[in-house]
């Protein structure tokens, strides 16, 4: 919001909501994995391709690895963010045994992992309710596949120590971005997915208590050095509804006030939620779904879950304070990210201004059709 003084050092992130490249999307990529599903709704992942085609038209396949990112690639090229961070809401595995008792299972075949590289993703957050859909074997294969692809991960690991460790993203000439990631039961993460001694799993956050806040603060203090920027990426809350629970708001503010966190990156909601800037620190409570195979599934049209945003916050490297943020409106059609149409931009602007009013934020449309955040 403020103009940076001369000599200010800045860093720009790319953040977004859930990225789900499994199931139907996996089936259109060059190396589709097994299509069998164990859902009451659908028995083959190809059924989700058929739903999307019925809604929006034929999807040519096999699609190349860059296809799904569509117009987002031009934005990346134009804005050149210093670090690209996504919540990867799928296992990357060829494992065949689904987690028992769970109704939905996402997976992308490891040979399709280059689709993440096509967008230059630097870090995949894995602390979510789908990364163990194909068991601990599937999680370990996900970790191995991302490592081979040169993509950092956070929020899951082969044991509790690895799951809690931040992803450390070095930015040449600028410093480091530390990504700490947490998953909560409120978003559907089963408590027995928690990593333990010698037990692969997620970095499970049991509650939003003062004790949990202090534990995170100690973890951040142990790693963060002067000039580092810390991101807390949290999978929390339900899929639908704009209301932000008071406990989430208190916890997010506590992360920035006492835990040394510079950006709170919240996700799980299938639609965008209100944005807050607390004492100069950015808090995203819910970023919506950036990419998925839900096209053609009805029932929640009022939430416009086909619409999303590319979040480009620019931070002061010395203070961690938000300097400015551009938001690029998008819409998914035929499993491909495109620029949002005029009615979609208007809906996002109206919705986020309505939800941001009690949080002290406002979005302003720019001449290029993108949105700029105002606060204070």
Secondary structure, 3 states (H helix, E strand, C coil): CCCCCCCCCEEEEEEEEEECCCCHHHHHCCCCCCCECCCCCCCECHHHHHHHHHHHCCCCCCCCCCHHHCCHHHHHHHHCCCEEEEEECCEECCCCCCCCCCCCCCEECHHHCHHHHCCCCCEEECCCCCCCCCHHHHHHHHHHHHHHCCCEEECEECCHHHHHCCEEEEECCCEEEEEEEEECHHHCCCHHHECECCECEECECCCCCHHHHHHHHHHHHHHCCCCCEEEEEEECCCCCCCCCCHHHHHHHHHHHHHCCCCEEEEECCCCECCEEEECCEEEECCECEEECCCCCCCCCHHHCCCEEEEEEEEEECCCCCEEEEEEEEEEEECCEEEECCHHHHHHHHHHHHHHHHCCCEEEEECCCCCEEEEEC
